[in-house]
Amino acid sequence: MAVNATPTYDLQPSAQQVPTEQNYMNNFDFLNQYLPDTYEKEFERYGNRSVASFLRMVGAEMPSNSDLIKWAEQGRLHVKYARCTSGAAAASLTAVWTVPGIGLAPGAGANDPANYNPQLNANSGTLSAIRVGQTVMISDNTAGSTLSNKAIVTVAPTSAAPNVFTVAYYETGGQTMAAAVSCDIFIYGSEFNKGTNGMVGSLDSDDIFFDNKPIIIKDKYSVSGSDMAQIGWVEVTGEDGVNGYLWYLKSEHDTRLRFEDHMETAMIEAVPAGAGSGAGDFLQGTGAGLSAADLNGSDGIFFVVGNRGNVWGAGNPVTLAQFDSVIQRLDKQGAIEENVIFVNRQFSFDIDDMLAAQNSYGAGGTSYGLFDNDEEMALNLGFSGFRRGYDFYKTDWKYLNDPTMRGGLVAGKVNGLLVPAGSTSVYDQILGKNAKRPFLHVRYRASETEDRRYKTWITGSAGGARTSDLDAMEVNFLTERAVCTLGANNFFLFQD
């Protein structure tokens, strides 16, 4: 028998660094020699990746023990009726006026913006803000018109005609407008003869009721027991105040950060499930056609401000004249003295350029500010705020810049959000009294035995858990919350 040529004899390392045919390796790989240098520390290529911070700065958190959160906000003290018309011709001494929208049944266009006019007593079915003896201002709302009248109400609306009333004009020439011209009408006082009875009827407060429902937000991280048996260390720093070494829980840390971001972004982006939608539960209990998702949704900040607040829909205001139109709208709302504008990067630049342009020597943008710049000083070309009628403070909002979130959008892009500072007084139906609340705040579900503000627990059979036969460790996250946007008429949403 002969010895086979293969496999060959083992390589014999030499005592000295002398190459021989016995110590030559032709199947080299890194496990045999020259192990690579490795960095045990992660390189933070994107910096702090979290986008949460907005609600921490402007809001507060407080518990709630109900599936529904309700509050009341004050309506206007005075009421103006728009798009009113009269069949009387010009020079008429009296006229019958009709207010659109009043008396319409729900679902019959009562809330259509083209029809809507407020009733101070919604239960009476009458236009109760107009009463006999009240004096009114009537103004032609046609652009460029100078026609107007002052008049006194002689016949008030009735249940049969809740949107019709009669006036007598003070002017000798009578009605200045032609028949069927759209006019605005508001009450400015009243006048009675000597020895007459008092005002007929009274007005109820024009309270507006709002509500929101909390949503349940969940996430989970899972790692198998086998992976936990082989430890690989990674050094982390920076985010969420975490420093030091992590092994298999590195991904758990990222999951936790992502969940905390979603706790905020869900409050910003949430929308209610609409009637007829695939996500809604409007068909619950009816059998056929029941929604598979069966969810309520919630009223997020962008949804509320977009529907009940103010919207700038023409890019960014880049001149003082454009900002003046924003300020004039705020004058018609709550006129909050101090406001914070959370902006993306481009909007921040636009505000800086607008303010810099007010300096007569600032064509190159280098002389505004404290005017004491020198070659050894870093030049500050930005502004933190300004005052024009109100105080406006500007701050960057990372959420609007992040390309994986709002910063990467084309359609539906939001450039900024103006938030009033301070708090407002509302009637809390749970507490049964008026309470001071921040304009933005979060309500989370909690009771004496269950706190759902931020829950986390471990399940499985690995990592110390002994709750099931699953050969893994699962870290679960849960919260149940809703955001309350009080006084949405004081907010401004800036979008393209």
C-alpha positions as CSV (number, residue, x, y, z in Angstrom):
1,M,0.0,0.0,0.0
2,A,1.1,3.5,-0.7
3,V,0.4,6.7,1.1
4,N,-2.0,8.9,-0.8
5,A,-0.7,12.2,-2.0
6,T,-3.8,14.0,-0.5
7,P,-4.4,15.1,2.0
8,T,-0.8,16.3,2.3
9,Y,1.2,16.6,5.5
10,D,0.4,19.5,7.8
11,L,2.3,22.7,7.5
12,Q,5.2,23.0,9.8
13,P,5.9,26.4,11.2
14,S,9.6,27.2,11.4
15,A,11.4,28.4,14.5
16,Q,12.5,31.5,12.7
17,Q,10.9,33.8,10.1
18,V,12.4,31.9,7.2
19,P,10.1,31.0,4.3
20,T,10.1,27.3,3.4
21,E,7.8,25.0,1.5
22,Q,6.6,23.6,4.8
23,N,5.4,27.0,6.2
24,Y,3.9,28.5,3.1
25,M,0.1,29.1,3.3
26,N,-1.9,29.3,0.0
27,N,-5.3,29.3,1.6
28,F,-5.0,32.5,3.6
29,D,-8.0,34.1,5.3
30,F,-8.2,36.6,8.2
31,L,-8.9,33.8,10.8
32,N,-5.3,32.5,10.2
33,Q,-3.4,35.7,10.4
34,Y,-3.8,39.5,10.5
35,L,-7.0,39.9,12.4
36,P,-8.7,43.2,11.4
37,D,-8.7,46.2,13.7
38,T,-12.2,46.9,14.8
39,Y,-13.9,49.9,16.4
40,E,-16.0,48.9,19.4
41,K,-17.7,52.3,19.4
42,E,-20.5,53.2,17.0
43,F,-19.9,56.2,14.8
44,E,-22.9,58.6,15.1
45,R,-23.2,59.5,11.4
46,Y,-26.6,61.1,11.8
47,G,-26.1,62.7,15.2
48,N,-29.0,62.6,17.5
49,R,-31.6,60.7,15.5
50,S,-34.6,61.4,17.7
51,V,-37.2,64.0,16.5
52,A,-39.1,64.2,19.8
53,S,-38.9,67.5,21.7
54,F,-41.8,69.7,20.5
55,L,-44.5,68.6,23.1
56,R,-41.9,68.6,25.8
57,M,-41.2,72.3,25.2
58,V,-44.8,73.6,24.7
59,G,-47.1,71.1,26.4
60,A,-47.8,69.3,29.6
61,E,-49.0,65.8,30.5
62,M,-51.9,65.0,32.9
63,P,-53.9,61.9,33.6
64,S,-57.4,61.0,32.4
65,N,-59.6,58.0,33.3
66,S,-62.0,58.1,30.4
67,D,-62.3,57.0,26.8
68,L,-63.5,60.5,25.9
69,I,-62.0,63.8,26.8
70,K,-64.4,66.8,26.5
71,W,-64.0,70.5,27.1
72,A,-65.8,73.8,26.3
73,E,-64.3,76.9,24.8
74,Q,-65.8,80.3,24.9
75,G,-67.4,81.6,21.7
76,R,-67.5,85.2,20.6
77,L,-69.1,87.8,22.8
78,H,-70.4,89.7,19.8
79,V,-71.7,88.2,16.6
80,K,-71.6,89.3,13.0
81,Y,-73.8,87.8,10.4
82,A,-72.4,87.4,6.9
83,R,-73.9,87.2,3.4
84,C,-77.2,88.6,4.5
85,T,-79.6,89.9,1.7
86,S,-82.7,92.1,1.5
87,G,-85.3,92.1,-1.2
88,A,-85.9,95.9,-0.6
89,A,-84.8,98.3,-3.3
90,A,-82.4,101.2,-2.7
91,A,-83.9,104.2,-0.9
92,S,-86.4,101.9,1.0
93,L,-87.1,103.2,4.5
94,T,-87.5,99.7,5.9
95,A,-86.3,96.3,4.8
96,V,-86.7,92.6,5.6
97,W,-83.3,90.9,5.9
98,T,-82.5,87.2,5.6
99,V,-79.5,85.5,7.2
100,P,-78.3,82.3,5.4
101,G,-77.8,79.1,7.3
102,I,-79.9,79.8,10.4
103,G,-82.6,77.2,11.0
104,L,-81.0,74.6,8.8
105,A,-81.3,71.1,10.2
106,P,-78.1,69.1,10.9
107,G,-77.0,67.5,7.7
108,A,-78.8,70.0,5.6
109,G,-75.8,72.3,5.0
110,A,-75.9,74.0,8.4
111,N,-72.2,73.6,8.9
112,D,-71.3,74.4,5.3
113,P,-69.0,77.5,5.4
114,A,-71.1,79.1,2.6
115,N,-74.1,78.9,4.9
116,Y,-72.8,79.0,8.4
117,N,-73.8,81.8,10.7
118,P,-73.8,81.5,14.5
119,Q,-76.9,81.1,16.7
120,L,-76.3,82.2,20.3
121,N,-79.2,79.9,21.5
122,A,-79.0,76.8,19.5
123,N,-81.9,75.2,21.4
124,S,-84.4,77.8,20.6
125,G,-84.4,77.3,16.9
126,T,-84.5,81.1,16.4
127,L,-82.0,83.7,15.5
128,S,-81.9,84.8,19.1
129,A,-79.1,87.3,18.8
130,I,-81.4,89.6,16.8
131,R,-84.1,91.2,19.0
132,V,-86.6,94.1,18.8
133,G,-85.0,97.4,19.8
134,Q,-81.4,96.5,18.9
135,T,-79.5,98.8,16.6
136,V,-77.4,97.2,13.8
137,M,-74.7,98.2,11.3
138,I,-75.3,96.9,7.8
139,S,-72.4,97.0,5.4
140,D,-72.0,96.0,1.7
141,N,-69.3,93.4,1.7
142,T,-68.6,93.9,-2.1
143,A,-64.9,94.7,-2.6
144,G,-64.4,98.4,-2.9
145,S,-67.9,99.3,-1.8
146,T,-68.5,102.3,0.5
147,L,-72.2,101.7,1.1
148,S,-73.6,101.1,4.6
149,N,-76.6,101.8,6.8
150,K,-77.5,102.0,10.5
151,A,-80.9,100.7,11.4
152,I,-83.1,99.5,14.3
153,V,-84.8,96.1,14.5
154,T,-88.6,96.4,14.4
155,V,-89.6,92.7,13.9
156,A,-87.5,89.9,15.4
157,P,-87.1,86.4,14.0
158,T,-89.7,83.9,14.9
159,S,-89.8,80.1,15.1
160,A,-91.6,80.0,11.8
161,A,-89.0,82.3,10.2
162,P,-85.8,81.9,12.3
163,N,-83.6,83.7,9.8
164,V,-85.7,86.7,8.9
165,F,-86.0,90.1,10.7
166,T,-87.2,93.6,9.8
167,V,-85.3,96.9,10.3
168,A,-86.1,100.6,9.9
169,Y,-83.2,102.8,8.7
170,Y,-82.0,105.9,10.5
171,E,-80.8,107.6,7.3
172,T,-83.2,109.9,5.5
173,G,-82.3,108.4,2.2
174,G,-83.1,104.9,3.4
175,Q,-81.3,101.8,2.2
176,T,-78.1,102.6,0.3
177,M,-77.6,99.2,-1.2
178,A,-79.6,97.7,-4.1
179,A,-81.8,94.7,-3.6
180,A,-80.2,91.2,-3.1
181,V,-76.7,92.7,-2.4
182,S,-74.7,90.5,0.0
183,C,-74.1,92.4,3.3
184,D,-72.5,91.9,6.7
185,I,-74.6,92.8,9.8
186,F,-73.6,93.2,13.5
187,I,-75.4,94.6,16.6
188,Y,-73.8,97.7,18.1
189,G,-76.4,98.7,20.7
190,S,-80.1,99.4,21.3
191,E,-82.6,102.2,21.6
192,F,-86.0,102.4,23.4
193,N,-88.7,105.1,23.9
194,K,-89.5,106.5,27.3
195,G,-91.9,104.5,29.4
196,T,-91.6,101.2,27.4
197,N,-91.0,97.7,28.5
198,G,-87.5,96.2,28.5
199,M,-85.7,94.0,26.1
200,V,-87.7,90.9,25.0
201,G,-85.7,87.7,25.2
202,S,-82.3,86.9,26.5
203,L,-79.1,85.3,25.1
204,D,-77.4,82.2,26.2
205,S,-73.6,81.8,26.2
206,D,-72.1,80.8,22.9
207,D,-70.0,77.9,24.2
208,I,-68.3,75.5,21.8
209,F,-67.8,72.0,22.9
210,F,-64.9,69.8,21.7
211,D,-63.7,66.3,22.4
212,N,-60.9,63.9,21.6
213,K,-60.3,60.2,22.1
214,P,-57.0,58.6,23.3
215,I,-55.3,56.1,21.0
216,I,-53.2,53.1,22.1
217,I,-49.6,53.1,20.7
218,K,-47.5,50.0,20.9
219,D,-44.1,48.6,19.9
220,K,-42.0,45.5,20.7
221,Y,-38.4,44.3,20.5
222,S,-37.5,40.6,20.4
223,V,-34.2,38.7,20.6
224,S,-33.8,34.9,20.7
225,G,-32.3,33.1,23.6
226,S,-29.5,31.8,21.3
227,D,-28.4,35.2,20.3
228,M,-28.3,36.3,23.9
229,A,-25.8,33.5,24.6
230,Q,-23.1,35.2,22.4
231,I,-22.3,38.7,23.7
232,G,-21.0,41.4,21.3
233,W,-20.3,44.7,23.0
234,V,-21.0,48.0,21.4
235,E,-20.2,51.4,23.0
236,V,-22.9,54.0,22.6
237,T,-23.1,57.7,23.6
238,G,-25.3,60.7,23.3
239,E,-28.9,59.8,22.6
240,D,-31.4,60.1,25.3
241,G,-28.6,60.5,27.9
242,V,-27.4,56.9,27.4
243,N,-23.6,56.3,27.7
244,G,-21.6,53.1,28.0
245,Y,-21.6,49.6,26.6
246,L,-24.6,47.6,25.3
247,W,-24.7,44.2,23.7
248,Y,-27.9,42.5,22.4
249,L,-30.0,45.4,24.0
250,K,-28.5,47.9,21.5
251,S,-31.5,47.3,19.2
252,E,-33.8,47.5,22.2
253,H,-32.5,50.9,23.0
254,D,-33.2,52.0,19.4
255,T,-36.7,50.5,19.7
256,R,-37.3,52.5,22.8
257,L,-36.1,55.8,21.2
258,R,-38.3,55.1,18.1
259,F,-41.3,54.4,20.4
260,E,-40.8,57.7,22.3
261,D,-40.6,59.5,19.0
262,H,-43.9,57.9,18.0
263,M,-45.5,59.0,21.2
264,E,-45.0,62.6,20.0
265,T,-45.4,62.3,16.3
266,A,-48.7,60.3,16.7
267,M,-50.1,63.3,18.6
268,I,-49.0,65.6,15.8
269,E,-50.2,63.6,12.8
270,A,-53.2,61.6,14.1
271,V,-56.5,62.0,12.3
272,P,-60.0,60.7,13.2
273,A,-61.3,57.7,11.3
274,G,-63.9,59.2,8.9
275,A,-67.4,57.8,8.3
276,G,-67.2,55.4,5.4
277,S,-63.4,54.9,5.8
278,G,-61.7,51.5,5.9
279,A,-60.2,52.2,9.3
280,G,-63.3,53.5,11.0
281,D,-65.8,51.7,13.3
282,F,-68.9,53.5,12.1
283,L,-70.5,50.2,11.1
284,Q,-70.0,48.5,14.4
285,G,-72.8,46.2,15.3
286,T,-74.5,46.4,11.9
287,G,-73.1,43.1,10.6
288,A,-72.3,43.3,6.9
289,G,-69.5,45.7,5.9
290,L,-68.0,45.9,9.4
291,S,-64.6,47.6,9.2
292,A,-61.7,45.2,9.6
293,A,-59.7,47.8,11.6
294,D,-62.5,49.0,13.8
295,L,-60.6,52.1,15.0
296,N,-61.5,55.6,16.1
297,G,-58.4,57.6,15.3
298,S,-57.7,60.8,17.2
299,D,-57.5,64.5,16.5
300,G,-53.8,65.4,16.1
301,I,-52.4,68.9,16.2
302,F,-52.0,69.3,12.4
303,F,-55.6,68.0,11.8
304,V,-57.1,70.4,14.4
305,V,-55.2,73.5,13.3
306,G,-55.9,72.7,9.7
307,N,-59.6,72.5,10.3
308,R,-60.3,74.9,13.2
309,G,-57.2,77.1,13.2
310,N,-55.5,79.4,10.7
311,V,-53.6,78.2,7.6
312,W,-51.0,80.0,5.5
313,G,-51.1,78.0,2.2
314,A,-48.8,80.0,-0.1
315,G,-45.3,78.9,0.8
316,N,-43.6,81.0,3.5
317,P,-44.4,84.6,4.4
318,V,-41.1,86.3,3.3
319,T,-42.0,90.0,3.6
320,L,-43.3,92.2,6.3
321,A,-46.5,92.8,4.3
322,Q,-47.1,89.1,4.2
323,F,-46.4,88.7,7.9
324,D,-48.8,91.6,8.6
325,S,-51.6,89.6,7.1
326,V,-50.8,86.8,9.6
327,I,-50.8,89.4,12.4
328,Q,-54.1,90.9,11.2
329,R,-55.7,87.4,11.4
330,L,-54.3,86.9,14.9
331,D,-56.0,90.3,15.8
332,K,-59.3,88.7,14.9
333,Q,-58.7,85.7,17.1
334,G,-57.4,85.6,20.7
335,A,-54.7,88.2,20.3
336,I,-52.2,86.2,22.4
337,E,-49.2,88.5,23.2
338,E,-46.4,85.9,22.9
339,N,-46.1,83.2,20.2
340,V,-43.5,80.7,19.2
341,I,-43.0,79.7,15.6
342,F,-41.6,76.2,15.1
343,V,-40.0,76.2,11.7
344,N,-38.1,74.1,9.2
345,R,-34.7,75.3,8.0
346,Q,-35.9,77.2,4.9
347,F,-38.6,79.0,6.8
348,S,-36.0,80.0,9.4
349,F,-33.8,81.4,6.6
350,D,-36.7,83.3,5.1
351,I,-37.5,85.0,8.5
352,D,-33.8,85.9,9.0
353,D,-33.6,87.4,5.5
354,M,-36.9,89.3,6.0
355,L,-35.6,90.8,9.2
356,A,-32.1,91.5,7.8
357,A,-33.7,93.4,4.9
358,Q,-35.1,96.0,7.3
359,N,-31.5,97.3,7.9
360,S,-30.8,100.0,5.4
361,Y,-27.2,99.0,5.3
362,G,-27.8,95.3,5.1
363,A,-27.7,94.7,1.4
364,G,-24.9,92.2,1.9
365,G,-26.3,90.9,5.2
366,T,-23.2,91.8,7.2
367,S,-24.1,94.9,9.2
368,Y,-27.3,94.0,11.1
369,G,-27.3,92.9,14.7
370,L,-25.2,94.7,17.3
371,F,-23.2,96.6,14.6
372,D,-19.9,95.8,16.4
373,N,-18.7,92.9,14.2
374,D,-14.9,92.6,13.7
375,E,-12.6,90.2,12.0
376,E,-12.1,88.1,15.2
377,M,-15.7,87.6,15.9
378,A,-18.0,85.0,14.4
379,L,-20.7,86.8,12.4
380,N,-24.2,86.0,13.5
381,L,-26.6,86.2,10.6
382,G,-29.6,84.8,12.3
383,F,-32.4,86.1,14.5
384,S,-34.1,84.4,17.5
385,G,-37.3,86.5,17.3
386,F,-38.9,89.8,16.6
387,R,-41.8,92.0,17.7
388,R,-44.4,93.4,15.4
389,G,-47.7,93.9,17.2
390,Y,-47.0,90.7,19.1
391,D,-43.8,88.9,20.2
392,F,-42.7,86.1,17.9
393,Y,-39.9,83.7,18.9
394,K,-38.4,81.4,16.3
395,T,-37.0,78.0,16.9
396,D,-36.0,75.1,14.6
397,W,-38.2,72.0,14.6
398,K,-36.2,68.9,13.8
399,Y,-39.3,66.9,12.9
400,L,-39.9,69.2,9.9
401,N,-36.3,68.9,8.7
402,D,-35.8,65.1,9.1
403,P,-35.8,63.5,5.6
404,T,-37.3,60.3,7.0
405,M,-40.2,62.3,8.5
406,R,-41.9,65.6,7.4
407,G,-38.6,66.9,5.9
408,G,-38.7,64.5,3.0
409,L,-42.2,65.3,1.7
410,V,-43.4,67.1,-1.4
411,A,-47.2,66.9,-1.0
412,G,-48.5,67.9,2.4
413,K,-45.3,69.6,3.3
414,V,-45.5,71.7,6.5
415,N,-43.0,74.6,6.9
416,G,-43.9,75.8,10.4
417,L,-46.4,76.0,13.2
418,L,-47.2,79.1,15.3
419,V,-48.1,78.1,18.9
420,P,-49.4,80.7,21.4
421,A,-47.5,80.7,24.7
422,G,-49.1,80.4,28.1
423,S,-52.3,78.8,29.1
424,T,-56.0,79.3,28.7
425,S,-59.1,78.7,30.9
426,V,-61.6,76.0,29.9
427,Y,-64.4,74.2,31.5
428,D,-63.3,70.6,32.2
429,Q,-66.3,68.3,32.3
430,I,-64.4,65.7,34.2
431,L,-63.4,68.1,37.0
432,G,-66.7,70.0,36.7
433,K,-65.1,73.4,37.0
434,N,-62.9,75.9,35.1
435,A,-59.3,74.9,34.9
436,K,-56.1,76.5,33.6
437,R,-54.6,74.4,30.8
438,P,-51.7,74.9,28.4
439,F,-52.9,75.5,24.8
440,L,-51.3,72.2,24.0
441,H,-51.3,69.3,26.4
442,V,-51.4,65.5,26.5
443,R,-53.9,63.5,28.4
444,Y,-52.9,59.8,29.1
445,R,-55.1,57.0,30.6
446,A,-54.4,56.3,34.2
447,S,-56.1,55.2,37.4
448,E,-55.0,54.2,40.9
449,T,-54.2,50.7,39.6
450,E,-53.2,51.2,36.0
451,D,-50.9,53.9,34.6
452,R,-50.7,53.9,30.8
453,R,-48.5,56.9,30.3
454,Y,-45.5,54.8,29.4
455,K,-45.7,51.0,30.1
456,T,-42.8,48.6,29.4
457,W,-42.6,44.9,30.4
458,I,-40.6,41.8,29.4
459,T,-42.1,38.4,28.3
460,G,-40.7,35.1,27.0
461,S,-38.3,32.6,28.6
462,A,-34.9,34.3,28.0
463,G,-33.1,37.2,29.7
464,G,-34.6,36.5,33.1
465,A,-38.2,36.4,31.8
466,R,-40.3,33.3,32.8
467,T,-43.7,34.1,31.3
468,S,-44.0,31.7,28.3
469,D,-42.3,28.8,26.5
470,L,-41.1,31.2,23.7
471,D,-37.3,30.9,23.4
472,A,-36.8,34.6,23.2
473,M,-37.0,37.8,25.3
474,E,-39.6,40.3,24.2
475,V,-39.6,43.9,25.4
476,N,-43.1,45.4,25.1
477,F,-44.0,49.1,25.0
478,L,-47.4,50.7,25.3
479,T,-49.0,54.1,25.9
480,E,-52.6,55.4,25.6
481,R,-52.9,59.1,25.1
482,A,-54.5,62.0,23.2
483,V,-53.5,65.6,22.6
484,C,-55.8,68.5,23.5
485,T,-55.4,71.5,21.3
486,L,-57.2,74.3,23.1
487,G,-58.1,77.5,21.3
488,A,-57.0,76.2,17.9
489,N,-58.1,79.6,16.4
490,N,-54.9,81.0,17.9
491,F,-52.6,78.6,16.0
492,F,-51.2,79.1,12.6
493,L,-50.1,76.3,10.2
494,F,-47.7,77.3,7.5
495,Q,-47.6,74.9,4.5
496,D,-47.0,74.9,0.7
